[in-house]
Amino acid sequence: MISTLTWEGVDLSKESQESAPYRTDSIQYYMVQTIIDKHDYLIDDDGCGEVADLVAIDNSEHQIDVTLYHLKYAKGGKVTGQIENLYQVCGQAQKSIRWKYVGGNKVFQHILKRDEQKKSKGKSSSLLKGNTSEIIKLREEASNKKELRYHIVIVQPGMSKSKCSSEMRILLGNTVQVLHEMANIDCRVICSE
């Protein structure tokens, strides 16, 4: 459930990569570089009203897997054992249960609308891997043919796996339990060593 990354070259106080030119020392940029080759599609949905900071999609013959990456900066920009580093990101993870129940095509409609809004403001596309026509096709498949499965990844480099307190483990365990029992969504955590 808990895995670690090195976070080399990352300013742990910078969560968002912003719009191009990207902040290459941000948590989000580092995660994009880490996961982009592991998924069929990758969307930057960071901002108010987001599904998640990063939305990864994998399309197979009978199902579409949507992985929601919720990222949070480290308080004070440092790796600590402070539970405060987890409260907000665990809440975001639990809140995103709603996307499973609003209808199969809604997450894709949201992605397309947000991408259009960003581009209309002269910002870079939120589609980091994939294009508009592919997302439209996924929306149609999610509406009519394929099962949609959600997964959640909590990303908090301010948390140390080796120094994770019992309170932090309880909070993470409760979050995992809520996601599983309420929506049958699996959850992983990525943090620091």
Backbone as a ProteinNet text record, in pm:
[ID]
protein_1_A
[PRIMARY]
MISTLTWEGVDLSKESQESAPYRTDSIQYYMVQTIIDKHDYLIDDDGCGEVADLVAIDNSEHQIDVTLYHLKYAKGGKVTGQIENLYQVCGQAQKSIRWKYVGGNKVFQHILKRDEQKKSKGKSSSLLKGNTSEIIKLREEASNKKELRYHIVIVQPGMSKSKCSSEMRILLGNTVQVLHEMANIDCRVICSE
[TERTIARY]
81.6	0	85.5	199.9	285.3	414.7	442.4	569	640.3	768.5	848.5	914.9	946	1025.9	1136.8	1238.8	1352.4	1326.8	1244.5	1212	1335.7	1431.9	1555.2	1524.9	1574.8	1556.2	1421	1339.9	1205.1	1202.7	1141.4	1115.2	982.8	987.6	868.6	763	795.6	696.4	619.3	658.1	591.5	509.5	378.6	289.8	265.4	223.3	175.9	287.9	276.4	371.7	331.7	211.6	156.5	134.4	118.5	102.3	238.5	256.3	386.4	426.3	552.7	663.1	647.4	662.1	635	741.2	696.4	790.8	850.9	970.7	1032	1079.5	1075.2	1112.6	990.3	871.8	748.2	717.5	636.1	591.9	514.4	425.2	343.3	428.6	523.7	610	686.6	739.6	813.8	723.6	600.4	507.3	472.4	452.4	424.2	537.1	661.2	776	783.3	740.7	746.4	640.8	521.4	409.7	366.2	412.6	357.7	369.5	475.3	492.4	418.6	357.6	286.9	137.8	88.7	-54.4	-77.6	-197.8	-234.1	-258.7	-318.7	-351.9	-317.7	-279.3	-249.4	-297.8	-373.8	-435.8	-395.6	-359.4	-331.3	-461.8	-527.9	-655.2	-641	-518.9	-490.2	-567.2	-628.6	-698.7	-832.4	-896.7	-1025.7	-1126.6	-1196.2	-1295.3	-1237.8	-1112.5	-1044.7	-1105.7	-1090.5	-1116.2	-1001.9	-879.5	-755.8	-646.5	-532.5	-421.8	-378.7	-369.7	-339.4	-442.3	-492.4	-586.5	-520.8	-498.1	-437.6	-544.7	-542.4	-644.6	-576.8	-627.2	-580.8	-702.4	-696.2	-808.5	-775.8	-861.3	-844.3	-972.8	-975.4	-1087	-1222.6	-1227.9	-1357.1	-1374.8	-1270.2	-1284.3	-1190.3	-1225.2	-1142.2	-1104.1	-973.8	-924.3	-886.6	-941.5	-913.1	-841.9	-718.3	-640.4	-629.1	-675.3	-673.7	-554.7	-463	-345.1	-371.5	-384.5	-402.7	-267.7	-216.1	-84	-97.6	-2.3	0.6	144.7	171	305.2	332.2	459.5	500.5	498.3	435.9	436.1	580.6	617.3	753.7	854.3	806	894.5	987.9	954.8	1044.7	969.8	1045.2	991.1	984.4	864.7	846	748.5	725.7	625.6	496.2	472.4	354.9	229.7	128.5	2.6	-66.3	-34.5	-94	-67.6	42.2	72.9	-29.1	-110.2	-202.8	-349.4	-390.9	-533.3	-600.1	-546.4	-612.5	-611.9	-499.4	-491	-577.6	-590.5	-681.1	-826.6	-859.4	-993.5	-1024.5	-927.4	-946.7	-971.4	-895.3	-911.3	-1052.4	-1100.4	-1234.6	-1342.2	-1322.9	-1420.7	-1434.5	-1327.5	-1331.5	-1413	-1465.1	-1558	-1674	-1714	-1830.8	-1820.4	-1698.1	-1682.6	-1725.6	-1720.1	-1764.1	-1915.4	-1987.5	-2133.3	-2207	-2137.8	-2206.7	-2238	-2196.8	-2221.6	-2090.9	-2084.6	-1961.2	-1895.3	-1975.3	-1914.6	-1879.6	-1921.1	-1903.2	-1756.8	-1672.9	-1531.9	-1467.2	-1508.1	-1451.7	-1506	-1633.9	-1689.8	-1614.8	-1587	-1513	-1374.4	-1303.4	-1168.5	-1172.2	-1266.9	-1276.8	-1310	-1403.1	-1442.1	-1324.9	-1253.9	-1140	-1029.1	-1005.6	-901.9	-938	-1062.6	-1108	-1096	-1131.9	-1120.9	-975.8	-884.4	-742.5	-691.6	-723.8	-673.9	-733.7	-860	-922.8	-858.1	-788.5	-716.5	-570.4	-534.5	-397.4	-299.9	-352.1	-265	-244.2	-146	-117.7	-229.7	-244.9	-347.4	-327.2	-438.7	-428	-403.4	-416	-393.6	-243.8	-178.3	-33.4	3.6	-86	-68.6	-207	-224.9	-355.2	-407.1	-516.9	-573	-724.7	-784.5	-927.6	-1011.7	-982.4	-1064.2	-1056.1	-941.1	-928.3	-1010.8	-1013.7	-1093.4	-1242.6	-1282.9	-1422.9	-1460.8	-1372.1	-1398	-1409.9	-1322.6	-1331.1	-1463.9	-1507.8	-1635.5	-1750.2	-1748.5	-1853.1	-1846.6	-1726.4	-1710.5	-1753.6	-1724.2	-1763.5	-1914.8	-1979.8	-2124.8	-2199.1	-2141.6	-2217.9	-2168.1	-2037.3	-1988.3	-1904.1	-1819.3	-1714.2	-1736.5	-1690.2	-1690.5	-1583.8	-1617	-1524.2	-1479	-1347.7	-1293.3	-1202.1	-1220.2	-1141	-1035.9	-923.4	-813.3	-766.3	-716.6	-669.8	-528.3	-446.4	-310.1	-292.9	-258.4	-227.6	-77.5	-38.6	103.6	138.9	221.7	264.7	412.3	502.1	644.6	687.6	602	632.4	617.3	562.7	548.2	664.6	721.7	829.2	772	792.7	744.3	808.7	938	1009.6	974.8	923.5	889.3	738.7	662.2	516.4	463	398	346.5	222	185	64	-59.5	-61.1	-173.7	-184.9	-70	-70.5	-119.6	-75.1	-118.6	-269.1	-319.8	-463.9	-540.7	-497.5	-563.8	-561.5	-446.2	-436.4	-523.5	-520.8	-603.1	-751.3	-794.3	-934.9	-972.3	-882.8	-908.4	-921.3	-828.8	-833.2	-963.3	-1003.3	-1125.3	-1249.7	-1257.4	-1371.9	-1381.2	-1269.5	-1269.7	-1313.2	-1263.9	-1297.7	-1443.6	-1487.7	-1622.2	-1731.7	-1708.5	-1812	-1815.8	-1699.4	-1696.6	-1614.6	-1561.3	-1475.6	-1361.6	-1299.2	-1185.8	-1060.8	-957.9	-831.7	-750.4	-663.3	-585.7	-442	-349.7	-207.2	-155.8	-39.2	25	167.6	209.6	348.1	403.9	518.7	577.1	729.3	795.7	941.6	982.1	1110.4	1161.2	1163.7
-120.8	0	126.6	126.8	245.6	218.4	303.1	293.5	428	427.6	549.7	587.3	715.3	769	854.1	884.6	960.8	1110.8	1162.8	1305	1390.7	1335.2	1407.4	1528.4	1644.3	1767.7	1833.7	1783.7	1836.4	1927.3	2044.7	2134.4	2088.9	2025.9	1965.7	2067.1	2195.8	2298.8	2341.2	2290.1	2325.2	2206.4	2221	2111.6	2111	2222.6	2228.4	2256.4	2193.3	2222.7	2348.8	2400.9	2517.3	2483.3	2584.8	2565.6	2585	2530.3	2539.9	2686.5	2721	2631.8	2582.1	2451.6	2387.4	2416.6	2412.4	2421.1	2281.8	2264.5	2131.6	2081.9	2167.5	2122.7	2097.9	2087.4	2066.7	1917.8	1888.8	1752	1697.9	1779.1	1733.7	1700.7	1785.6	1760	1629.7	1607.8	1484.6	1362.4	1371.9	1259.7	1235	1341	1323.6	1244.5	1285.3	1215.8	1070.6	1044.9	910.6	817.1	868.8	780.5	788.4	885	907.1	784.4	708.1	590	467.5	478.8	365.7	364.9	469.9	481.8	516.5	483.3	514.4	663.7	727.6	870.4	933.9	1062.4	1134.3	1277.8	1321	1453.4	1531	1657.6	1750.7	1823.8	1787.3	1850.7	1937.6	1975.6	2054.9	2186.6	2220.2	2347.4	2330.5	2441.3	2441.6	2357.6	2267.8	2183.4	2060.6	2028.7	1916.8	1781.4	1686	1545.6	1498.4	1528	1499.6	1582.6	1594.3	1670.5	1607.9	1475.9	1401.4	1290.3	1273.2	1166.1	1078.6	952.4	857.4	758.5	724.7	635.9	523.6	403.1	285.9	216.5	191.3	135	-7.4	-101.2	-239.7	-285.2	-409.4	-458.4	-445.1	-472.9	-475.5	-368.9	-294.2	-194.9	-77	31.2	151.3	174.2	181.4	208.2	355.2	422.6	563.8	572.9	621.4	635.8	783.4	818.6	957.4	976.8	1063.6	1095.4	1226.3	1217.7	1336.5	1371.4	1489.4	1532.8	1641.8	1644.9	1753.2	1786.6	1916.2	1963.3	1930.5	1934.3	1907.2	2036.4	2032.8	2150.3	2186.6	2310.7	2355.8	2304.1	2232	2181.2	2070.7	2005.6	1903.4	1773.2	1664.1	1533.3	1526.3	1501.1	1494.9	1382.4	1365.6	1271	1340.5	1461.2	1539.7	1489.5	1459.2	1410.7	1518.4	1646	1756	1741.6	1674.6	1653.1	1562	1491.2	1394.2	1435	1520.6	1549.3	1590.3	1691.2	1743.5	1643.7	1577.9	1485.6	1361.5	1316.1	1204.6	1246.8	1369.7	1422.2	1431.3	1476.5	1483.1	1343.6	1247.2	1109.5	1058.9	1083.3	1037.5	1111.1	1238.7	1318.9	1271.4	1219.1	1179.9	1053.4	990.9	878.2	919	1043.6	1090.3	1061.4	1063.1	1043.2	903.8	808.7	673.3	668.9	757.5	748	853.2	942.6	1047	1004.3	887.5	839.8	824	720.2	681.8	788.2	869.9	966.4	1099.6	1123	1255	1293	1197.8	1230.6	1273.6	1210.8	1247.2	1381.7	1409	1540.7	1649.3	1622.1	1717.3	1743.7	1637.6	1650.6	1734.7	1706.4	1780.1	1927.3	1954.1	2092.4	2170.3	2110	2178.4	2205	2109.6	2129	2246.1	2251.9	2361.7	2496.3	2499.8	2623	2669.1	2576.3	2612	2668.4	2599.6	2643.8	2778.7	2803.5	2931.7	3048.3	3017.8	3120.2	3129.6	3059.2	3064.8	2977.5	2886.1	2796.5	2667.2	2589.4	2462.3	2361.8	2266.7	2163.6	2083.7	2042.1	1954	1809.9	1780.3	1644.7	1625.7	1568.7	1549.1	1429.8	1332.2	1214.7	1177.4	1180.8	1157.6	1286.2	1275.4	1393.7	1396.9	1505.4	1527.8	1416.8	1376.2	1273.2	1140.2	1109.3	985.8	993	1109.6	1125.5	1118	1173.8	1163.9	1017.2	940.9	797.9	723.6	755.3	693.8	727.5	852.5	895	809.8	786.3	704.5	560.1	505.7	367.6	353.4	453.1	449	460.1	529.1	546.5	421.2	348.2	242.3	100.2	81.2	-54.9	-106	-23.9	-73.9	-38.5	-130	-104.7	0.3	90.4	194.5	160.6	144.9	112.9	225.3	265.5	374.7	322.5	393.2	366.8	503.1	508	635	618	719.7	723.5	854.8	843.6	959.7	982.7	1103.5	1136.4	1246.3	1211.2	1308.2	1284.1	1355.5	1338.6	1392.9	1468.2	1517.2	1410.9	1296.3	1184.2	1088.1	1044.6	945.6	808.1	711.6	575.7	518.6	543.5	486.2	555.3	679.2	753.4	774.1	694.8	708.1	670.1	765.3	742.9	654.3	604.7	522	604.6	733.6	820.2	834.8	847.4	858.3	728.4	616.2	485.8	465.7	511.8	501.7	586.7	711.2	799.1	737.8	688.6	625	499.7	420.3	299.2	329.9	434.3	475.7	521.1	595	641.8	523.5	429.9	309.8	233	220.4	147.2	216.4	347.9	422.8	404.3	417.9	403.4	263.2	163.8	25.6	-6.8	28.3	-9.7	70.8	198.4	281.8	271.4	238.9	245.8	135.3	42.7	-63.2	-4	100.3	166.4	133	85.2	57.6	185.8	189.3	310.3	273.9	350.6	337	471.3	468.5	590	592.5	709.2	730.6	842.2	817	914.4	908	959.5	954.2	835.5	799.9	687.7	725.8
0	0	0	68.5	73.8	-1.9	-101.3	-174.3	-166.3	-199.2	-185.6	-317.2	-328.8	-438.6	-377.4	-456.5	-403	-399.7	-489.9	-498.4	-525.9	-595.3	-627.6	-716.7	-676.1	-752	-733.3	-640.2	-619.1	-497	-513.1	-401.1	-340.5	-225.6	-166	-123.4	-130.4	-99.8	-225.3	-343	-469.6	-518.3	-509.5	-550.5	-700.6	-756.6	-895	-994.5	-1111.7	-1218.9	-1296.2	-1267.7	-1337.1	-1484.6	-1568.6	-1712.5	-1777.9	-1897.7	-1966.2	-1980.4	-1957	-1920.9	-1776.7	-1760.6	-1632.8	-1527.6	-1402.2	-1289.7	-1271.9	-1322	-1327.2	-1191.3	-1090.6	-955.8	-867.3	-928.9	-852.1	-835.5	-736.8	-710.2	-830	-884.8	-996.6	-1119	-1151.8	-1267.9	-1248.7	-1129.1	-1098.6	-1116.1	-1067.8	-1082.1	-1228.1	-1304.9	-1448.1	-1513	-1485.6	-1545.1	-1497.4	-1376.1	-1317.9	-1376.3	-1406.2	-1443.9	-1589.2	-1665.4	-1799.9	-1890.3	-1877.4	-1962.2	-1908.8	-1792.7	-1731.5	-1763.8	-1828.5	-1856.2	-2003.3	-2052	-2190.5	-2210.7	-2110.4	-2116.9	-1982.6	-1987.5	-1863.6	-1876.5	-1776.3	-1777.8	-1653.6	-1673.2	-1564.1	-1534.1	-1425.4	-1390	-1265.6	-1233.9	-1114.6	-1116.5	-1004.3	-991	-920.8	-893.3	-825.4	-904.2	-836.5	-902.2	-970.1	-939.5	-1005.2	-969	-1061.5	-1030	-941.3	-985.2	-911.9	-977.4	-912.4	-971.8	-1103.8	-1105.6	-1227.6	-1242.2	-1364.2	-1394.8	-1500.6	-1466.1	-1559.5	-1603.8	-1732.3	-1787.4	-1864.3	-1841.9	-1915.4	-1974.8	-2105	-2178.3	-2220.6	-2182.9	-2226.5	-2295.9	-2336.7	-2417.9	-2349	-2218.2	-2149.6	-2042	-2010.3	-1903.9	-1926.1	-1858	-1855.3	-1709.4	-1683.1	-1548.3	-1538.2	-1438.6	-1414.1	-1278.9	-1281.9	-1159	-1125.2	-1006.9	-961.2	-868.2	-908.7	-828.1	-754.6	-623.7	-540	-477.8	-510	-464.9	-359.9	-268.4	-170.4	-136.9	-126.2	-89.3	56.8	93.6	231.9	312.1	427.2	515.8	547.9	523.2	547.8	446.2	344.1	239.7	284.6	396.7	452.6	479.1	477.9	514.4	666.6	718.6	864	898	1024	1071.2	1109.8	1056.1	1093.8	1022.9	1100.6	1043.9	959.9	986.2	909.9	760.3	724.6	583.4	514.8	592.9	534.3	535.7	628.2	643	511.7	445.4	326	211.3	188.3	75.4	98.6	221.8	251.5	230.1	267.3	242.4	94.5	15.1	-130.2	-187.3	-139.7	-187.8	-158.4	-36.4	-0.2	-79.2	-99.9	-173.8	-318.4	-374.2	-515.1	-540.2	-434.9	-451.6	-541.8	-533.1	-608.9	-757.7	-813.1	-957.2	-1000.5	-910.5	-944.9	-964.9	-898.6	-895.7	-979	-1045.6	-1122.8	-1266	-1304.6	-1440.6	-1515.4	-1595	-1662	-1746.1	-1812	-1904.3	-1839.3	-1716	-1652.6	-1633.5	-1594.3	-1573.3	-1705.1	-1815.3	-1945.5	-1993.3	-1965.5	-1997.5	-1921.1	-1794.5	-1711.5	-1770.4	-1806.5	-1863.6	-1990.6	-2078.5	-2205.1	-2181.1	-2089.8	-2059.3	-2000.3	-1905.9	-1842.8	-1943.5	-2032.6	-2133.7	-2224.8	-2265.7	-2352.1	-2279.6	-2151.9	-2073.7	-2063.9	-2038.7	-2028.8	-2160.6	-2269.5	-2400.3	-2439.9	-2401.3	-2435.2	-2360.7	-2250.6	-2174.4	-2216.5	-2324.6	-2374.4	-2298.1	-2216.8	-2140.5	-2218.3	-2173.3	-2239.1	-2211.9	-2302.5	-2289.8	-2162	-2101.9	-1986.1	-2026.8	-2154.3	-2203.1	-2223.9	-2124.6	-2129	-2215.5	-2222	-2307.9	-2358.4	-2488.7	-2549	-2610.3	-2686.2	-2751.1	-2733.2	-2776.8	-2757.3	-2818.1	-2941.1	-3005.9	-2930.9	-2872.1	-2794.1	-2665.3	-2602.1	-2479.6	-2513	-2626.7	-2670.5	-2691.6	-2752.8	-2775	-2641.4	-2546.6	-2413.7	-2346.1	-2362	-2303.8	-2358.7	-2489.8	-2551.8	-2502.8	-2492.8	-2446.2	-2300.1	-2218.4	-2077	-2061.9	-2155.3	-2149.4	-2193	-2287.3	-2351.9	-2331.6	-2330.7	-2343.1	-2228.4	-2175.7	-2087.5	-1941.1	-1856.9	-1713.4	-1681.5	-1592.7	-1549.1	-1407.4	-1388.3	-1255.6	-1209.9	-1084.5	-1028.5	-931.5	-927.8	-835.6	-785.3	-663.1	-607	-554.8	-583.3	-531.9	-456.3	-328.8	-245.3	-254.9	-295.9	-311.7	-212.1	-113.9	-12.9	19.4	-52.7	-26	109.7	176.2	310.1	417.2	379.7	472.5	453.4	562.3	559.1	592.4	503.8	530.7	656.9	672.5	787	919.2	911.6	1033.2	1047.4	977.3	979	1117.6	1182.5	1318.2	1315.1	1430.6	1438.8	1401.8	1437.8	1401.6	1249.9	1182.9	1037	973.8	1026.2	974	994.7	1107.7	1133.2	1033	1011.4	914.8	775.1	732.9	601	594.6	700.2	704.5	696.3	766.5	759.9	619.7	555.5	418.9	323.8	333.7	249.1	272.9	398.8	432.4	376.3	390.4	337.2	186.2	116.9	-28.9	-70	0.8	-33.9	-1.8	119.3	161.4	92.7	67.6	6.6	-144.9	-206.4	-352.6	-419.1	-340.8	-395.4	-479.2	-425.5	-490.3	-410.6	-481.2	-412.4	-400.3	-302	-274	-241.2	-298.8	-268.8	-220.3	-156.8	-107.3	-160.6	-209.2	-250.7	-164.1	-100.9	-9	-17.2	83.2	92.5	178.4	168	247.5	393.4
[MASK]
+++++++++++++++++++++++++++++++++++++++++++++++++++++++++++++++++++++++++++++++++++++++++++++++++++++++++++++++++++++++++++++++++++++++++++++++++++++++++++++++++++++++++++++++++++++++++++++++++

